Amino acid sequence: MEVDLQAGANHRYKLLWVILIGLIFALVIQSLAATLGVCTGKHLSEVCKAEYPIFVKYCLWLLAEIAVIAADIPEG
């Protein structure tokens, strides 16, 4: 979050709307995942593993790895 705000400050705060929208989406997804956990007793990855075919499972795994790398790059 700090890196995102610094990038927004460097670009005259034009990126702050993008950061705000991304933060809102993240909060909505976390809320839905928490609701899923309370209702089913399983976490999101367990439900995805049980419901999706193998190709989709590997695509989701790859996207999760890319997201972790993308989050770590600005911190390094």
N, CA, C and O atoms as a Tripos MOL2 file, in Angstrom:
@<TRIPOS>MOLECULE
protein
  304   303    76     0     0
PROTEIN
NO_CHARGES

@<TRIPOS>ATOM
      1 N           0.8310   -1.1930    0.0000 N.3       1 MET1
      2 CA          0.0000    0.0000    0.0000 C.3       1 MET1
      3 C           0.8720    1.2520    0.0000 C.2       1 MET1
      4 O           0.5690    2.2160   -0.7030 O.2       1 MET1
      5 N           1.9410    1.2460    0.7750 N.am      2 GLU2
      6 CA          2.8110    2.4200    0.8330 C.3       2 GLU2
      7 C           3.4700    2.6880   -0.5040 C.2       2 GLU2
      8 O           3.5870    3.8390   -0.9230 O.2       2 GLU2
      9 N           3.9020    1.6260   -1.1800 N.am      3 VAL3
     10 CA          4.5280    1.7860   -2.4890 C.3       3 VAL3
     11 C           3.5310    2.3580   -3.4860 C.2       3 VAL3
     12 O           3.8820    3.1980   -4.3150 O.2       3 VAL3
     13 N           2.2740    1.8950   -3.4010 N.am      4 ASP4
     14 CA          1.2410    2.4010   -4.3010 C.3       4 ASP4
     15 C           0.9800    3.8850   -4.0580 C.2       4 ASP4
     16 O           0.8310    4.6540   -5.0070 O.2       4 ASP4
     17 N           0.9250    4.2850   -2.8040 N.am      5 LEU5
     18 CA          0.6970    5.6980   -2.5030 C.3       5 LEU5
     19 C           1.8690    6.5590   -2.9490 C.2       5 LEU5
     20 O           1.6680    7.6750   -3.4280 O.2       5 LEU5
     21 N           3.0900    6.0570   -2.7980 N.am      6 GLN6
     22 CA          4.2560    6.8090   -3.2520 C.3       6 GLN6
     23 C           4.2400    6.9610   -4.7670 C.2       6 GLN6
     24 O           4.5660    8.0250   -5.2920 O.2       6 GLN6
     25 N           3.8620    5.8970   -5.4670 N.am      7 ALA7
     26 CA          3.7550    5.9840   -6.9230 C.3       7 ALA7
     27 C           2.6850    6.9990   -7.3140 C.2       7 ALA7
     28 O           2.8590    7.7480   -8.2750 O.2       7 ALA7
     29 N           1.5800    7.0250   -6.5730 N.am      8 GLY8
     30 CA          0.5380    8.0160   -6.8370 C.3       8 GLY8
     31 C           1.0240    9.4330   -6.6020 C.2       8 GLY8
     32 O           0.6670   10.3450   -7.3480 O.2       8 GLY8
     33 N           1.8340    9.6240   -5.5750 N.am      9 ALA9
     34 CA          2.3730   10.9610   -5.3030 C.3       9 ALA9
     35 C           3.3470   11.3840   -6.3950 C.2       9 ALA9
     36 O           3.4040   12.5590   -6.7600 O.2       9 ALA9
     37 N           4.1050   10.4400   -6.9100 N.am     10 ASN10
     38 CA          5.0540   10.7700   -7.9730 C.3      10 ASN10
     39 C           4.3580   11.1270   -9.2750 C.2      10 ASN10
     40 O           4.9310   11.8340  -10.1050 O.2      10 ASN10
     41 N           3.1420   10.6540   -9.4700 N.am     11 HIS11
     42 CA          2.3980   10.9270  -10.7010 C.3      11 HIS11
     43 C           1.2520   11.8980  -10.4380 C.2      11 HIS11
     44 O           0.2010   11.8180  -11.0740 O.2      11 HIS11
     45 N           1.4630   12.8050   -9.5060 N.am     12 ARG12
     46 CA          0.4990   13.8570   -9.1700 C.3      12 ARG12
     47 C          -0.8870   13.3000   -8.8170 C.2      12 ARG12
     48 O          -1.9130   13.8640   -9.1950 O.2      12 ARG12
     49 N          -0.8900   12.2040   -8.0990 N.am     13 TYR13
     50 CA         -2.1040   11.6200   -7.5370 C.3      13 TYR13
     51 C          -3.1100   11.1460   -8.5830 C.2      13 TYR13
     52 O          -4.2820   10.9510   -8.2620 O.2      13 TYR13
     53 N          -2.6720   10.9590   -9.8250 N.am     14 LYS14
     54 CA         -3.5720   10.4240  -10.8490 C.3      14 LYS14
     55 C          -3.8350    8.9420  -10.6420 C.2      14 LYS14
     56 O          -4.8510    8.4260  -11.1080 O.2      14 LYS14
     57 N          -2.9300    8.2440   -9.9460 N.am     15 LEU15
     58 CA         -3.0890    6.8040   -9.7360 C.3      15 LEU15
     59 C          -3.8900    6.4620   -8.4900 C.2      15 LEU15
     60 O          -4.1840    5.2910   -8.2480 O.2      15 LEU15
     61 N          -4.2420    7.4550   -7.7020 N.am     16 LEU16
     62 CA         -4.9410    7.1650   -6.4500 C.3      16 LEU16
     63 C          -6.3120    6.5340   -6.6780 C.2      16 LEU16
     64 O          -6.7530    5.7180   -5.8690 O.2      16 LEU16
     65 N          -6.9880    6.8940   -7.7600 N.am     17 TRP17
     66 CA         -8.2780    6.2810   -8.0500 C.3      17 TRP17
     67 C          -8.1100    4.8050   -8.3670 C.2      17 TRP17
     68 O          -8.9460    3.9880   -7.9790 O.2      17 TRP17
     69 N          -7.0420    4.4560   -9.0670 N.am     18 VAL18
     70 CA         -6.7750    3.0480   -9.3670 C.3      18 VAL18
     71 C          -6.5020    2.2820   -8.0740 C.2      18 VAL18
     72 O          -6.9850    1.1640   -7.8950 O.2      18 VAL18
     73 N          -5.7330    2.8820   -7.1840 N.am     19 ILE19
     74 CA         -5.4370    2.2420   -5.9030 C.3      19 ILE19
     75 C          -6.7140    2.0690   -5.0860 C.2      19 ILE19
     76 O          -6.9250    1.0170   -4.4820 O.2      19 ILE19
     77 N          -7.5570    3.0850   -5.0650 N.am     20 LEU20
     78 CA         -8.8140    3.0120   -4.3230 C.3      20 LEU20
     79 C          -9.7160    1.9100   -4.8690 C.2      20 LEU20
     80 O         -10.2870    1.1420   -4.0950 O.2      20 LEU20
     81 N          -9.8490    1.8240   -6.1750 N.am     21 ILE21
     82 CA        -10.6910    0.7950   -6.7820 C.3      21 ILE21
     83 C         -10.1230   -0.5910   -6.4890 C.2      21 ILE21
     84 O         -10.8730   -1.5110   -6.1620 O.2      21 ILE21
     85 N          -8.8080   -0.7460   -6.6030 N.am     22 GLY22
     86 CA         -8.1780   -2.0300   -6.2970 C.3      22 GLY22
     87 C          -8.3870   -2.4290   -4.8460 C.2      22 GLY22
     88 O          -8.6350   -3.5990   -4.5540 O.2      22 GLY22
     89 N          -8.2890   -1.4680   -3.9330 N.am     23 LEU23
     90 CA         -8.5020   -1.7470   -2.5160 C.3      23 LEU23
     91 C          -9.9490   -2.1520   -2.2460 C.2      23 LEU23
     92 O         -10.2050   -3.0540   -1.4480 O.2      23 LEU23
     93 N         -10.8850   -1.4940   -2.9030 N.am     24 ILE24
     94 CA        -12.2970   -1.8450   -2.7310 C.3      24 ILE24
     95 C         -12.5660   -3.2590   -3.2370 C.2      24 ILE24
     96 O         -13.2590   -4.0350   -2.5800 O.2      24 ILE24
     97 N         -12.0130   -3.5940   -4.4140 N.am     25 PHE25
     98 CA        -12.1830   -4.9480   -4.9400 C.3      25 PHE25
     99 C         -11.5800   -5.9780   -3.9980 C.2      25 PHE25
    100 O         -12.1720   -7.0340   -3.7700 O.2      25 PHE25
    101 N         -10.4110   -5.6820   -3.4510 N.am     26 ALA26
    102 CA         -9.7640   -6.6140   -2.5240 C.3      26 ALA26
    103 C         -10.6190   -6.8230   -1.2770 C.2      26 ALA26
    104 O         -10.7440   -7.9490   -0.7960 O.2      26 ALA26
    105 N         -11.2020   -5.7600   -0.7540 N.am     27 LEU27
    106 CA        -12.0570   -5.8820    0.4280 C.3      27 LEU27
    107 C         -13.3090   -6.6990    0.1310 C.2      27 LEU27
    108 O         -13.7350   -7.5010    0.9620 O.2      27 LEU27
    109 N         -13.9040   -6.5030   -1.0490 N.am     28 VAL28
    110 CA        -15.0920   -7.2720   -1.4180 C.3      28 VAL28
    111 C         -14.7480   -8.7550   -1.5380 C.2      28 VAL28
    112 O         -15.4840   -9.6050   -1.0380 O.2      28 VAL28
    113 N         -13.6390   -9.0670   -2.1930 N.am     29 ILE29
    114 CA        -13.2360  -10.4650   -2.3670 C.3      29 ILE29
    115 C         -12.9290  -11.1100   -1.0160 C.2      29 ILE29
    116 O         -13.3040  -12.2580   -0.7810 O.2      29 ILE29
    117 N         -12.2530  -10.3850   -0.1290 N.am     30 GLN30
    118 CA        -11.9700  -10.9300    1.1990 C.3      30 GLN30
    119 C         -13.2500  -11.1680    1.9880 C.2      30 GLN30
    120 O         -13.3650  -12.1590    2.7080 O.2      30 GLN30
    121 N         -14.2040  -10.2670    1.8530 N.am     31 SER31
    122 CA        -15.4800  -10.4410    2.5420 C.3      31 SER31
    123 C         -16.2230  -11.6610    2.0140 C.2      31 SER31
    124 O         -16.7880  -12.4280    2.7930 O.2      31 SER31
    125 N         -16.2280  -11.8440    0.7020 N.am     32 LEU32
    126 CA        -16.8930  -13.0100    0.1200 C.3      32 LEU32
    127 C         -16.1930  -14.3070    0.5210 C.2      32 LEU32
    128 O         -16.8550  -15.3100    0.7900 O.2      32 LEU32
    129 N         -14.8530  -14.2940    0.5630 N.am     33 ALA33
    130 CA        -14.1150  -15.4830    0.9730 C.3      33 ALA33
    131 C         -14.3740  -15.8070    2.4400 C.2      33 ALA33
    132 O         -14.4830  -16.9770    2.8050 O.2      33 ALA33
    133 N         -14.4720  -14.7910    3.2770 N.am     34 ALA34
    134 CA        -14.7750  -15.0220    4.6920 C.3      34 ALA34
    135 C         -16.1830  -15.5800    4.8680 C.2      34 ALA34
    136 O         -16.4020  -16.4680    5.6920 O.2      34 ALA34
    137 N         -17.1340  -15.0630    4.0990 N.am     35 THR35
    138 CA        -18.5000  -15.5720    4.1520 C.3      35 THR35
    139 C         -18.5560  -17.0270    3.7020 C.2      35 THR35
    140 O         -19.2660  -17.8380    4.2970 O.2      35 THR35
    141 N         -17.8140  -17.3540    2.6600 N.am     36 LEU36
    142 CA        -17.7310  -18.7310    2.1910 C.3      36 LEU36
    143 C         -17.1830  -19.6420    3.2820 C.2      36 LEU36
    144 O         -17.6880  -20.7450    3.4880 O.2      36 LEU36
    145 N         -16.1550  -19.1810    3.9770 N.am     37 GLY37
    146 CA        -15.5720  -19.9740    5.0510 C.3      37 GLY37
    147 C         -16.5300  -20.1910    6.2070 C.2      37 GLY37
    148 O         -16.5840  -21.2810    6.7760 O.2      37 GLY37
    149 N         -17.2730  -19.1750    6.5510 N.am     38 VAL38
    150 CA        -18.2370  -19.3040    7.6520 C.3      38 VAL38
    151 C         -19.3830  -20.2440    7.2690 C.2      38 VAL38
    152 O         -19.8320  -21.0490    8.0850 O.2      38 VAL38
    153 N         -19.8480  -20.1360    6.0320 N.am     39 CYS39
    154 CA        -20.9940  -20.9450    5.6040 C.3      39 CYS39
    155 C         -20.6380  -22.4030    5.3510 C.2      39 CYS39
    156 O         -21.4100  -23.2960    5.6990 O.2      39 CYS39
    157 N         -19.4750  -22.6560    4.7480 N.am     40 THR40
    158 CA        -19.1290  -24.0250    4.3570 C.3      40 THR40
    159 C         -18.1120  -24.6840    5.2720 C.2      40 THR40
    160 O         -18.0160  -25.9110    5.3000 O.2      40 THR40
    161 N         -17.3530  -23.9010    6.0170 N.am     41 GLY41
    162 CA        -16.2980  -24.4640    6.8490 C.3      41 GLY41
    163 C         -15.0340  -24.7810    6.0690 C.2      41 GLY41
    164 O         -14.0980  -25.3660    6.6120 O.2      41 GLY41
    165 N         -15.0020  -24.3980    4.7940 N.am     42 LYS42
    166 CA        -13.8260  -24.6240    3.9530 C.3      42 LYS42
    167 C         -13.3020  -23.2860    3.4730 C.2      42 LYS42
    168 O         -14.0490  -22.3120    3.3740 O.2      42 LYS42
    169 N         -12.0020  -23.2460    3.1740 N.am     43 HIS43
    170 CA        -11.4730  -22.0050    2.6240 C.3      43 HIS43
    171 C         -11.5690  -22.0330    1.1050 C.2      43 HIS43
    172 O         -11.8950  -23.0620    0.5120 O.2      43 HIS43
    173 N         -11.2830  -20.8930    0.4800 N.am     44 LEU44
    174 CA        -11.5310  -20.7080   -0.9400 C.3      44 LEU44
    175 C         -10.7880  -21.7200   -1.8050 C.2      44 LEU44
    176 O         -11.3400  -22.2170   -2.7860 O.2      44 LEU44
    177 N          -9.5480  -22.0290   -1.4530 N.am     45 SER45
    178 CA         -8.7890  -22.9620   -2.2870 C.3      45 SER45
    179 C          -9.3620  -24.3820   -2.2100 C.2      45 SER45
    180 O          -9.3140  -25.1180   -3.1950 O.2      45 SER45
    181 N          -9.8990  -24.7680   -1.0610 N.am     46 GLU46
    182 CA        -10.5310  -26.0910   -0.9550 C.3      46 GLU46
    183 C         -11.7650  -26.1900   -1.8470 C.2      46 GLU46
    184 O         -11.9880  -27.2050   -2.5060 O.2      46 GLU46
    185 N         -12.5560  -25.1310   -1.8600 N.am     47 VAL47
    186 CA        -13.7640  -25.1330   -2.6780 C.3      47 VAL47
    187 C         -13.4000  -25.1260   -4.1620 C.2      47 VAL47
    188 O         -14.0200  -25.8320   -4.9570 O.2      47 VAL47
    189 N         -12.4000  -24.3350   -4.5340 N.am     48 CYS48
    190 CA        -11.9630  -24.3030   -5.9380 C.3      48 CYS48
    191 C         -11.4360  -25.6590   -6.3720 C.2      48 CYS48
    192 O         -11.7180  -26.1040   -7.4840 O.2      48 CYS48
    193 N         -10.6790  -26.3180   -5.5150 N.am     49 LYS49
    194 CA        -10.1280  -27.6360   -5.8390 C.3      49 LYS49
    195 C         -11.2480  -28.6590   -6.0270 C.2      49 LYS49
    196 O         -11.1520  -29.5260   -6.8950 O.2      49 LYS49
    197 N         -12.2930  -28.5680   -5.2320 N.am     50 ALA50
    198 CA        -13.3870  -29.5240   -5.3180 C.3      50 ALA50
    199 C         -14.3110  -29.2610   -6.5130 C.2      50 ALA50
    200 O         -14.9050  -30.1960   -7.0500 O.2      50 ALA50
    201 N         -14.4340  -28.0150   -6.9270 N.am     51 GLU51
    202 CA        -15.4470  -27.6570   -7.9200 C.3      51 GLU51
    203 C         -14.9390  -27.5340   -9.3490 C.2      51 GLU51
    204 O         -15.6990  -27.7850  -10.2850 O.2      51 GLU51
    205 N         -13.6810  -27.1550   -9.5490 N.am     52 TYR52
    206 CA        -13.1980  -26.8390  -10.8900 C.3      52 TYR52
    207 C         -12.4390  -27.9990  -11.5170 C.2      52 TYR52
    208 O         -11.8630  -28.8260  -10.8100 O.2      52 TYR52
    209 N         -12.4390  -28.0590  -12.8690 N.am     53 PRO53
    210 CA        -11.6210  -29.0780  -13.5460 C.3      53 PRO53
    211 C         -10.1310  -28.7800  -13.4020 C.2      53 PRO53
    212 O          -9.7450  -27.6890  -12.9830 O.2      53 PRO53
    213 N          -9.3100  -29.7480  -13.7490 N.am     54 ILE54
    214 CA         -7.8620  -29.6540  -13.5100 C.3      54 ILE54
    215 C          -7.2190  -28.4800  -14.2430 C.2      54 ILE54
    216 O          -6.3210  -27.8340  -13.7020 O.2      54 ILE54
    217 N          -7.6650  -28.1980  -15.4630 N.am     55 PHE55
    218 CA         -7.0880  -27.0800  -16.2250 C.3      55 PHE55
    219 C          -7.3180  -25.7590  -15.5040 C.2      55 PHE55
    220 O          -6.4060  -24.9370  -15.4060 O.2      55 PHE55
    221 N          -8.5220  -25.5530  -15.0040 N.am     56 VAL56
    222 CA         -8.8420  -24.3100  -14.2930 C.3      56 VAL56
    223 C          -8.0530  -24.2300  -12.9890 C.2      56 VAL56
    224 O          -7.6160  -23.1470  -12.6000 O.2      56 VAL56
    225 N          -7.8650  -25.3630  -12.3090 N.am     57 LYS57
    226 CA         -7.0800  -25.3730  -11.0710 C.3      57 LYS57
    227 C          -5.6600  -24.8970  -11.3190 C.2      57 LYS57
    228 O          -5.1240  -24.0980  -10.5510 O.2      57 LYS57
    229 N          -5.0400  -25.3930  -12.4070 N.am     58 TYR58
    230 CA         -3.6760  -24.9760  -12.7180 C.3      58 TYR58
    231 C          -3.6150  -23.5120  -13.1520 C.2      58 TYR58
    232 O          -2.6450  -22.8190  -12.8470 O.2      58 TYR58
    233 N          -4.6300  -23.0390  -13.8530 N.am     59 CYS59
    234 CA         -4.6710  -21.6210  -14.2160 C.3      59 CYS59
    235 C          -4.7860  -20.7360  -12.9790 C.2      59 CYS59
    236 O          -4.1120  -19.7100  -12.8860 O.2      59 CYS59
    237 N          -5.6330  -21.1250  -12.0320 N.am     60 LEU60
    238 CA         -5.7690  -20.3640  -10.7860 C.3      60 LEU60
    239 C          -4.4700  -20.3750   -9.9850 C.2      60 LEU60
    240 O          -4.0830  -19.3560   -9.4130 O.2      60 LEU60
    241 N          -3.7990  -21.5220   -9.9420 N.am     61 TRP61
    242 CA         -2.5150  -21.6110   -9.2430 C.3      61 TRP61
    243 C          -1.4950  -20.6860   -9.8940 C.2      61 TRP61
    244 O          -0.7750  -19.9710   -9.1980 O.2      61 TRP61
    245 N          -1.4260  -20.6920  -11.2280 N.am     62 LEU62
    246 CA         -0.4810  -19.8300  -11.9430 C.3      62 LEU62
    247 C          -0.7820  -18.3480  -11.6890 C.2      62 LEU62
    248 O           0.1360  -17.5570  -11.4720 O.2      62 LEU62
    249 N          -2.0470  -17.9800  -11.7140 N.am     63 LEU63
    250 CA         -2.4150  -16.5870  -11.4450 C.3      63 LEU63
    251 C          -2.0720  -16.1760  -10.0140 C.2      63 LEU63
    252 O          -1.6710  -15.0370   -9.7760 O.2      63 LEU63
    253 N          -2.2280  -17.0930   -9.0640 N.am     64 ALA64
    254 CA         -1.8640  -16.7920   -7.6790 C.3      64 ALA64
    255 C          -0.3620  -16.5770   -7.5520 C.2      64 ALA64
    256 O           0.0730  -15.6760   -6.8350 O.2      64 ALA64
    257 N           0.4350  -17.3910   -8.2370 N.am     65 GLU65
    258 CA          1.8880  -17.2200   -8.2050 C.3      65 GLU65
    259 C           2.2990  -15.8870   -8.8270 C.2      65 GLU65
    260 O           3.1730  -15.1970   -8.3010 O.2      65 GLU65
    261 N           1.6780  -15.5310   -9.9330 N.am     66 ILE66
    262 CA          1.9810  -14.2520  -10.5920 C.3      66 ILE66
    263 C           1.6020  -13.0890   -9.6730 C.2      66 ILE66
    264 O           2.3260  -12.0960   -9.6030 O.2      66 ILE66
    265 N           0.4720  -13.2060   -8.9670 N.am     67 ALA67
    266 CA          0.0620  -12.1420   -8.0520 C.3      67 ALA67
    267 C           1.0450  -11.9710   -6.9110 C.2      67 ALA67
    268 O           1.3220  -10.8460   -6.4940 O.2      67 ALA67
    269 N           1.5760  -13.0770   -6.3990 N.am     68 VAL68
    270 CA          2.5690  -12.9940   -5.3190 C.3      68 VAL68
    271 C           3.8440  -12.3230   -5.8260 C.2      68 VAL68
    272 O           4.4170  -11.4750   -5.1410 O.2      68 VAL68
    273 N           4.2810  -12.6970   -7.0060 N.am     69 ILE69
    274 CA          5.4900  -12.0810   -7.5850 C.3      69 ILE69
    275 C           5.2620  -10.6040   -7.8290 C.2      69 ILE69
    276 O           6.1270   -9.7840   -7.5220 O.2      69 ILE69
    277 N           4.0950  -10.2490   -8.3840 N.am     70 ALA70
    278 CA          3.7920   -8.8360   -8.6490 C.3      70 ALA70
    279 C           3.7280   -8.0270   -7.3670 C.2      70 ALA70
    280 O           4.0960   -6.8520   -7.3640 O.2      70 ALA70
    281 N           3.2710   -8.6270   -6.2780 N.am     71 ALA71
    282 CA          3.2200   -7.9130   -5.0020 C.3      71 ALA71
    283 C           4.5970   -7.7420   -4.3900 C.2      71 ALA71
    284 O           4.8390   -6.7680   -3.6780 O.2      71 ALA71
    285 N           5.5050   -8.6760   -4.6560 N.am     72 ASP72
    286 CA          6.8510   -8.6180   -4.0630 C.3      72 ASP72
    287 C           7.8070   -7.7080   -4.8290 C.2      72 ASP72
    288 O           8.7570   -7.1880   -4.2430 O.2      72 ASP72
    289 N           7.5780   -7.5070   -6.1070 N.am     73 ILE73
    290 CA          8.5120   -6.7050   -6.9170 C.3      73 ILE73
    291 C           8.6590   -5.2710   -6.3980 C.2      73 ILE73
    292 O           9.7920   -4.8090   -6.2630 O.2      73 ILE73
    293 N           7.5780   -4.5450   -6.1000 N.am     74 PRO74
    294 CA          7.7720   -3.1680   -5.6130 C.3      74 PRO74
    295 C           8.4760   -3.0800   -4.2630 C.2      74 PRO74
    296 O           9.1060   -2.0660   -3.9610 O.2      74 PRO74
    297 N           8.3760   -4.1230   -3.4550 N.am     75 GLU75
    298 CA          8.9910   -4.0870   -2.1340 C.3      75 GLU75
    299 C          10.4910   -4.3330   -2.1910 C.2      75 GLU75
    300 O          11.2130   -3.9590   -1.2660 O.2      75 GLU75
    301 N          10.9670   -4.9520   -3.2570 N.am     76 GLY76
    302 CA         12.3810   -5.3320   -3.3510 C.3      76 GLY76
    303 C          13.2490   -4.2840   -3.8380 C.2      76 GLY76
    304 O          14.4570   -4.4890   -3.9580 O.2      76 GLY76
@<TRIPOS>BOND
     1     1     2 1
     2     2     3 1
     3     3     4 2
     4     3     5 am
     5     5     6 1
     6     6     7 1
     7     7     8 2
     8     7     9 am
     9     9    10 1
    10    10    11 1
    11    11    12 2
    12    11    13 am
    13    13    14 1
    14    14    15 1
    15    15    16 2
    16    15    17 am
    17    17    18 1
    18    18    19 1
    19    19    20 2
    20    19    21 am
    21    21    22 1
    22    22    23 1
    23    23    24 2
    24    23    25 am
    25    25    26 1
    26    26    27 1
    27    27    28 2
    28    27    29 am
    29    29    30 1
    30    30    31 1
    31    31    32 2
    32    31    33 am
    33    33    34 1
    34    34    35 1
    35    35    36 2
    36    35    37 am
    37    37    38 1
    38    38    39 1
    39    39    40 2
    40    39    41 am
    41    41    42 1
    42    42    43 1
    43    43    44 2
    44    43    45 am
    45    45    46 1
    46    46    47 1
    47    47    48 2
    48    47    49 am
    49    49    50 1
    50    50    51 1
    51    51    52 2
    52    51    53 am
    53    53    54 1
    54    54    55 1
    55    55    56 2
    56    55    57 am
    57    57    58 1
    58    58    59 1
    59    59    60 2
    60    59    61 am
    61    61    62 1
    62    62    63 1
    63    63    64 2
    64    63    65 am
    65    65    66 1
    66    66    67 1
    67    67    68 2
    68    67    69 am
    69    69    70 1
    70    70    71 1
    71    71    72 2
    72    71    73 am
    73    73    74 1
    74    74    75 1
    75    75    76 2
    76    75    77 am
    77    77    78 1
    78    78    79 1
    79    79    80 2
    80    79    81 am
    81    81    82 1
    82    82    83 1
    83    83    84 2
    84    83    85 am
    85    85    86 1
    86    86    87 1
    87    87    88 2
    88    87    89 am
    89    89    90 1
    90    90    91 1
    91    91    92 2
    92    91    93 am
    93    93    94 1
    94    94    95 1
    95    95    96 2
    96    95    97 am
    97    97    98 1
    98    98    99 1
    99    99   100 2
   100    99   101 am
   101   101   102 1
   102   102   103 1
   103   103   104 2
   104   103   105 am
   105   105   106 1
   106   106   107 1
   107   107   108 2
   108   107   109 am
   109   109   110 1
   110   110   111 1
   111   111   112 2
   112   111   113 am
   113   113   114 1
   114   114   115 1
   115   115   116 2
   116   115   117 am
   117   117   118 1
   118   118   119 1
   119   119   120 2
   120   119   121 am
   121   121   122 1
   122   122   123 1
   123   123   124 2
   124   123   125 am
   125   125   126 1
   126   126   127 1
   127   127   128 2
   128   127   129 am
   129   129   130 1
   130   130   131 1
   131   131   132 2
   132   131   133 am
   133   133   134 1
   134   134   135 1
   135   135   136 2
   136   135   137 am
   137   137   138 1
   138   138   139 1
   139   139   140 2
   140   139   141 am
   141   141   142 1
   142   142   143 1
   143   143   144 2
   144   143   145 am
   145   145   146 1
   146   146   147 1
   147   147   148 2
   148   147   149 am
   149   149   150 1
   150   150   151 1
   151   151   152 2
   152   151   153 am
   153   153   154 1
   154   154   155 1
   155   155   156 2
   156   155   157 am
   157   157   158 1
   158   158   159 1
   159   159   160 2
   160   159   161 am
   161   161   162 1
   162   162   163 1
   163   163   164 2
   164   163   165 am
   165   165   166 1
   166   166   167 1
   167   167   168 2
   168   167   169 am
   169   169   170 1
   170   170   171 1
   171   171   172 2
   172   171   173 am
   173   173   174 1
   174   174   175 1
   175   175   176 2
   176   175   177 am
   177   177   178 1
   178   178   179 1
   179   179   180 2
   180   179   181 am
   181   181   182 1
   182   182   183 1
   183   183   184 2
   184   183   185 am
   185   185   186 1
   186   186   187 1
   187   187   188 2
   188   187   189 am
   189   189   190 1
   190   190   191 1
   191   191   192 2
   192   191   193 am
   193   193   194 1
   194   194   195 1
   195   195   196 2
   196   195   197 am
   197   197   198 1
   198   198   199 1
   199   199   200 2
   200   199   201 am
   201   201   202 1
   202   202   203 1
   203   203   204 2
   204   203   205 am
   205   205   206 1
   206   206   207 1
   207   207   208 2
   208   207   209 am
   209   209   210 1
   210   210   211 1
   211   211   212 2
   212   211   213 am
   213   213   214 1
   214   214   215 1
   215   215   216 2
   216   215   217 am
   217   217   218 1
   218   218   219 1
   219   219   220 2
   220   219   221 am
   221   221   222 1
   222   222   223 1
   223   223   224 2
   224   223   225 am
   225   225   226 1
   226   226   227 1
   227   227   228 2
   228   227   229 am
   229   229   230 1
   230   230   231 1
   231   231   232 2
   232   231   233 am
   233   233   234 1
   234   234   235 1
   235   235   236 2
   236   235   237 am
   237   237   238 1
   238   238   239 1
   239   239   240 2
   240   239   241 am
   241   241   242 1
   242   242   243 1
   243   243   244 2
   244   243   245 am
   245   245   246 1
   246   246   247 1
   247   247   248 2
   248   247   249 am
   249   249   250 1
   250   250   251 1
   251   251   252 2
   252   251   253 am
   253   253   254 1
   254   254   255 1
   255   255   256 2
   256   255   257 am
   257   257   258 1
   258   258   259 1
   259   259   260 2
   260   259   261 am
   261   261   262 1
   262   262   263 1
   263   263   264 2
   264   263   265 am
   265   265   266 1
   266   266   267 1
   267   267   268 2
   268   267   269 am
   269   269   270 1
   270   270   271 1
   271   271   272 2
   272   271   273 am
   273   273   274 1
   274   274   275 1
   275   275   276 2
   276   275   277 am
   277   277   278 1
   278   278   279 1
   279   279   280 2
   280   279   281 am
   281   281   282 1
   282   282   283 1
   283   283   284 2
   284   283   285 am
   285   285   286 1
   286   286   287 1
   287   287   288 2
   288   287   289 am
   289   289   290 1
   290   290   291 1
   291   291   292 2
   292   291   293 am
   293   293   294 1
   294   294   295 1
   295   295   296 2
   296   295   297 am
   297   297   298 1
   298   298   299 1
   299   299   300 2
   300   299   301 am
   301   301   302 1
   302   302   303 1
   303   303   304 2
@<TRIPOS>SUBSTRUCTURE
     1 MET1         2 RESIDUE 1 A MET
     2 GLU2         6 RESIDUE 1 A GLU
     3 VAL3        10 RESIDUE 1 A VAL
     4 ASP4        14 RESIDUE 1 A ASP
     5 LEU5        18 RESIDUE 1 A LEU
     6 GLN6        22 RESIDUE 1 A GLN
     7 ALA7        26 RESIDUE 1 A ALA
     8 GLY8        30 RESIDUE 1 A GLY
     9 ALA9        34 RESIDUE 1 A ALA
    10 ASN10       38 RESIDUE 1 A ASN
    11 HIS11       42 RESIDUE 1 A HIS
    12 ARG12       46 RESIDUE 1 A ARG
    13 TYR13       50 RESIDUE 1 A TYR
    14 LYS14       54 RESIDUE 1 A LYS
    15 LEU15       58 RESIDUE 1 A LEU
    16 LEU16       62 RESIDUE 1 A LEU
    17 TRP17       66 RESIDUE 1 A TRP
    18 VAL18       70 RESIDUE 1 A VAL
    19 ILE19       74 RESIDUE 1 A ILE
    20 LEU20       78 RESIDUE 1 A LEU
    21 ILE21       82 RESIDUE 1 A ILE
    22 GLY22       86 RESIDUE 1 A GLY
    23 LEU23       90 RESIDUE 1 A LEU
    24 ILE24       94 RESIDUE 1 A ILE
    25 PHE25       98 RESIDUE 1 A PHE
    26 ALA26      102 RESIDUE 1 A ALA
    27 LEU27      106 RESIDUE 1 A LEU
    28 VAL28      110 RESIDUE 1 A VAL
    29 ILE29      114 RESIDUE 1 A ILE
    30 GLN30      118 RESIDUE 1 A GLN
    31 SER31      122 RESIDUE 1 A SER
    32 LEU32      126 RESIDUE 1 A LEU
    33 ALA33      130 RESIDUE 1 A ALA
    34 ALA34      134 RESIDUE 1 A ALA
    35 THR35      138 RESIDUE 1 A THR
    36 LEU36      142 RESIDUE 1 A LEU
    37 GLY37      146 RESIDUE 1 A GLY
    38 VAL38      150 RESIDUE 1 A VAL
    39 CYS39      154 RESIDUE 1 A CYS
    40 THR40      158 RESIDUE 1 A THR
    41 GLY41      162 RESIDUE 1 A GLY
    42 LYS42      166 RESIDUE 1 A LYS
    43 HIS43      170 RESIDUE 1 A HIS
    44 LEU44      174 RESIDUE 1 A LEU
    45 SER45      178 RESIDUE 1 A SER
    46 GLU46      182 RESIDUE 1 A GLU
    47 VAL47      186 RESIDUE 1 A VAL
    48 CYS48      190 RESIDUE 1 A CYS
    49 LYS49      194 RESIDUE 1 A LYS
    50 ALA50      198 RESIDUE 1 A ALA
    51 GLU51      202 RESIDUE 1 A GLU
    52 TYR52      206 RESIDUE 1 A TYR
    53 PRO53      210 RESIDUE 1 A PRO
    54 ILE54      214 RESIDUE 1 A ILE
    55 PHE55      218 RESIDUE 1 A PHE
    56 VAL56      222 RESIDUE 1 A VAL
    57 LYS57      226 RESIDUE 1 A LYS
    58 TYR58      230 RESIDUE 1 A TYR
    59 CYS59      234 RESIDUE 1 A CYS
    60 LEU60      238 RESIDUE 1 A LEU
    61 TRP61      242 RESIDUE 1 A TRP
    62 LEU62      246 RESIDUE 1 A LEU
    63 LEU63      250 RESIDUE 1 A LEU
    64 ALA64      254 RESIDUE 1 A ALA
    65 GLU65      258 RESIDUE 1 A GLU
    66 ILE66      262 RESIDUE 1 A ILE
    67 ALA67      266 RESIDUE 1 A ALA
    68 VAL68      270 RESIDUE 1 A VAL
    69 ILE69      274 RESIDUE 1 A ILE
    70 ALA70      278 RESIDUE 1 A ALA
    71 ALA71      282 RESIDUE 1 A ALA
    72 ASP72      286 RESIDUE 1 A ASP
    73 ILE73      290 RESIDUE 1 A ILE
    74 PRO74      294 RESIDUE 1 A PRO
    75 GLU75      298 RESIDUE 1 A GLU
    76 GLY76      302 RESIDUE 1 A GLY
